[in-house]
């Protein structure tokens, strides 16, 4: 009887923590990558001919998206109501990932 209440509470808490972690990572990376992107564009436009292009790392936003996806799948599988934090985290992590991809493709 007790295990029937323990599993939904544990999955609710774990999916909430994963979603909040993804959301926090997405907010900080979006702000940081946006500032870095604004500072790198003028330097990138000057040095685009000598192939010393600057780029932003793509792994941290991917980690944030993976945390959000794990929270999303866990909440979806156990039908929990905290799925919105994971979705918001995944959406916010796409912003720095897209900025990193734009800089990477501009340097080629």
C-alpha positions, 0 to 999 in steps of 0.5 A: 500500500505504501509503495503505491504512494511512494512511487508517484511522489518520487517521480513527481519530485524527480521530474520536477527537479530535472525540469527545474534544472533544465529551466535554470540552465536554459535561463543562464545559458540564454543570457550568457550566450546572448551576451557572448554572441553580441560581443563575438559578432563584430570580432567575427566579422573582422576575422572571418577571412583568416579562419580564426573564427570564434565559436560558442560551445554546444555541449552545455545547452545539449546537457540542459536539453537532455535534462529537460527531456529526461524530466519530460519523459519521466513526467509523461510516463507517470502522468505527473503535472510538472511537465511544463518546467521541462518543456520550458527548459528545453525551449530555453536551451534551444536559444543558446544552441541556435546561437552556437550553431549560427556562429559555427556555420558563419565560420565555415 
